[in-house]
Structures are given as C-alpha cells and as structure tokens.
C-alpha cells in the first residue's frame, strides 16, 4: 500500500453501527454481543465490516484486504505504480488498464455529464494546486477522456484523471459483493465514512447510521439503512480557513477554487456506494443553491446541511426523508 493516502478522506460522516456507537437510540450491550466486527486500514483511512455474530466474518479479512489493495493499485493517484498514475504520466494517446478501472472512469464521465461538470474527474491539477492532492500539473477537460475495452485514451496532451471522488465508493461496492458471494445476507460496511448496509441488524431492524452535525458535532439525524449506501461530502474533514470563511478541500470546477459558502455537508443515499460517493462530491461542489436543484432534477436522495448564521439548516431532496429513523 502507498505511504501517502490513496485518496484524501473527503468525507465528513460518522458511520454508527450498534457495535461501535453507544449513542445511537436503542443500543444495548446485548445488541453489541450479537455482532462481530473486523476492521483495518486502506486508502489512508479506516474500514470496518459489522455483521451478525457467529457467521465466520473473520475468515473474509484477507479477501477484503486483497480487494481493497487491488482498487488501490488500480486507481490511486498517489501511487506511481497505479493504473491511473500510468495514464496521467503517459505521453501516448491510450494505455491498457483493467476492466474495473475502465468501469469507474466511465461512471465518472457519465456523472460529469449528468452534473454539468460539477463532478470533474480531471480536476486533479486544481486539487493539487490547493494542497489536497498529488497531481500538481496537467491539463483538464473530462470531455477529452475516452474509454474502450481495456483502454483509456486522452484527446489532449497532459490530461490527467483523479478518481478520488468515486473510487472509494466502488471499493465499498466490491466488498459488499464479496460478502454477499460468501453467503452473508446481513452486513454494514464502512470505508472512511462511506457506508453500505444490506439485510438487517440481528435485532430485526435496519442498520442505523448517523449523519454528523457539521456545526455542533454529534448526530444531525439517524438513518435506517437497508440495501442502500450513503456518502457525505463536506467541510468537516480536511478543510481550512483562508481569510475568513472555511474553505473546502473539494474544488468547484466552475471557479477552480475550493467550495465556499454556507453549505457545510451533503449526504446522498443511493443503490450503490459508487453512485452515492460521486453524487455527494458533485452536489457539494454545485453549492447550496444549484446543488438541491441538481439533485431534484435527477431524483437524487440528498440531505444538504448549511450554516444559517450559526444555526444548522437542513434541506432534503428526492426520497432522502424516507430513510430517517
């Protein structure tokens, strides 16, 4: 694994399973004893899988680690030996990569198109310029990236890709698929604050996770998560103050600068973690006004939390409210 973080921890999200967060409503020691948990490190952050006790969860640890390492070797912009780093350094118009990398790049391009460029997988040079990423030079223009069977092509010299806004979600989906294939019907997976829950908690209820209050800490709301994934982008993690208001590590492709304004976090619930991951990034970059409109236009279930003169203001779109516990 890389000594540098594969993708900066771009999520301001508290994932709370009954085994780990005693503050959640309905938690008991009996519930905690009914759960097994395995955890480790990947992508410069922590991962955790929680499942009903006695189902052989520990036996999957090495397979999970191999999956996460594979994604890291494919898509980390921090690793000189990754496929994405090879693409970024290539002077030729196309390189051979794994089918998985092609799948994620194509998903990123589709999201860039759907979001009107609010999600931009070629934003790496700007991220690096502001001190949040390893790509310090290169061209932009997601419209000039092309994919083929096992191929990535660049339509202009110096074009680079940074998949940090979507690759962790893909990794989470891969782990979920591994667990299901191994016969686990119930689990909650957390990678760096992005979560996917399927099946049920041993008590029979949905898995419960909490969205962090970006102003006061603690839980702003609790979600019931079954066969869904949730990701959050915001100012809590890796942000800083520059001559006044906080600035985000998330870059607004329209301005080329960190996102500013009253918006503090955006949480997205979706069928897949990759979709939730990418849309959370796109909607936060779009901002407090354009973001909700974009989410409504695409039927995205999202929660926008803003700072209204020191008071937390919440706005939900799509079907997000139906998941409130």
ABEGO torsion letter per residue (X at the ends): XBABBABBBABBBBBBBAAABAABBGBBAAAAAABBBBBBBBGGBBBBBBBBBGAGAAAAAAAAAAAAAAAAAAABAABAABAAAAAAABABABBBBBAAAAAAAAAAAAAAAAAGGABBAAAAAAAAAAGABABABEBBGAAABBBBBGBBBBABBGBBBBAAAAAAAAAAAAAAAAAAAAGBABBBBBBGGBBBBBEBBAAGBBBBBBBBBAAAEEBABBBBBBGBBBBBBBAABGBBBBGEBBBBABBBAAAGBBBBEABABBBBBBABAAAAAAAAAAAAAAEAAAAAAAAAAAGBBBBBBBBBGGBBBBBBBEAAAAABX
